[in-house]
């Protein structure tokens, strides 16, 4: 048993000290800190930016003052100046960068405002959209006055319709709770997806590297292949948990420091808020089960190849399973009660993401996630038994291997030994 722990901690420490692991972790931490400080970063780069003045040529002679007032209520950062010259002269001034843009106001045949906006580039649509919205509000008010609508009538006309959503099912999540859950589930789906792919690939590469360097021949003389396989799986699992713990700790600290600025925008869209403890627990459980499921597959598939170049080709079907589960889960975020989502959440290769998504988004009876967990555990055990037999023979196979027919050869070698 001592050899098992030696391989486990050797796998952990050797990977922990690699430049690739350190660089990947640092880059991820920078991204996490950057996202949690996004508002501060945007403010920093915008603090010295001064919006250019927009020249307004009012051909009607009666729209400028009303338009200026209407724009100020929507966006008071845009600077306007009334232009007294010709449209050609104003366009020339824009080309000479005296103005950021030119807005030409006029009245159409119905006596309602219309406009043309000219700028050196219209790639940035922020200012032009604000100008258009202000003009639209002005047009609405003028049209209402033409048909003798009062301001009260106009307000009633544009008052949003009352549309409440009430779930009749007992203990069903409210819309606010769904929005909160959706944000966390969305983020954790990405964590599970990338972690499973990255760490499973790491195990397959580790096995293939040892075989290509002939280190495996030395190891199997002192440690059984089965012990090697599970020691590597647990070693990389410990490595992944270490990396995730660092990321979560830094992310939590960064969020705590920026709670006041993390309101609206990105964070409001993803609905971050108070998250039930049960959702976090299920996230950890399904993450670990998903890891062990795919890590076991990656270990015995990696044992079938003796060249690092063949690893990706061998584990491509496994990667496609992860991708398929992720895509179904992302689709299911908007329709978590769909039949195809429910059915696929019990398929072990998709369950880590799909059942977790359903648990986070819906109020499920306890037996559903427990049944999915039981199916996953049974699949992992069966896969571990089968994978251990394949691994035991696969580590003895050398030469070009890129076909699943090699699984049969590995099983035959296992019987002979």
SULSULTA-V647965 format. One record per backbone hydrogen bond with DSSP energy under -0.5 kcal/mol. NH is the residue of the N-H (numbers start at 1). CO is the residue of the C=O. Records with the same first field share a line. If there is no record, write none. Layout:
# SULSULTA-V647965
NH=CO  CO
This chain:
# SULSULTA-V647965
5=1
6=2
7=3
8=4
9=5
10=6
11=7
12=8
13=9
14=10
15=11
16=12
17=13
18=15
22=18
23=19
24=20
25=21
26=22
27=23
28=24
29=25
30=26
31=27
32=28
33=29
34=30
35=31
36=32
37=33
38=35
41=37
42=38
43=39
44=40
45=41
46=42
47=43
49=46
50=48
51=49
54=79
55=53  101
56=81
57=55  103
58=56
59=57  105
67=63
68=64
69=65
70=66
71=67
72=68
73=69
74=70  71
75=71
78=75
81=54
83=56
90=86
91=87
92=88
93=89
94=90
95=91
96=92
97=94
98=93
99=93
100=53
101=53
102=118
103=55
104=102  116
105=57  103
106=114
108=112
111=108
114=106
116=104
118=102
125=123
129=125
130=126
131=127
132=128
133=129
134=130
135=131
136=132
137=133
138=134
139=135
140=136
141=137
142=138
143=139
144=140
145=141
146=142
147=143
148=145
149=144
154=150
155=151
156=152
157=153
158=154
159=155
163=161
166=164
168=166
172=169
178=174
179=175
180=176
181=177
182=178
183=179
184=180
185=181
186=182
187=183
188=184
189=185
190=186
191=187
192=188
193=189
194=190
195=191
196=192
197=193
198=194
199=195
200=196
201=197
202=198
203=199
204=200
205=201
206=202
207=203
208=204
209=205
210=206
211=207
212=208
213=209
214=211
215=210
216=210
218=214  215
219=215
220=216
221=218
222=219
223=219
228=224
229=225
230=226
231=227
232=228
233=229
234=230
235=231
236=232
237=233
238=234
239=235
240=236
241=237
242=238
243=239
244=240
245=241
246=242
247=243
248=244
249=245
250=246
251=247
252=248
253=249
254=250
255=251
256=252
257=253
258=254  255
259=256
262=258
263=261
267=264
268=264
269=265
270=266
271=268
272=267
279=276
280=276
281=277
282=278
283=279
284=280
285=281
286=282
287=283
288=284
289=285
290=286
291=287
292=288
293=289
294=290
295=291
296=292
297=293
298=294
299=295
300=296
301=297
302=298
303=299
304=301
305=302
306=399
310=307
311=308
312=308
314=310
315=311
316=312
319=315
320=316
321=317
322=318
323=319
324=320
325=321
326=322
327=323
328=324
329=325
330=326
331=327
332=328
333=329  330
334=331
335=331
338=335
342=338
343=339
344=340
345=341
346=343
347=344
348=346
350=347
351=347
352=348
353=350
354=350
355=351
356=351
357=353
358=354
359=355
360=356
361=357
362=358
364=362
368=365
369=365
370=366
371=367
372=368
373=369
374=370
375=371
376=372
377=373
378=374
379=375
380=376
381=377
382=378
383=379
384=380
385=381
386=382
387=383
388=384
389=385
390=386
391=387
392=388
393=389
394=390
395=391
396=393
397=394
406=403
407=404
408=405
409=405
410=406
411=407
412=408
413=409
414=410
415=411
416=412
417=413
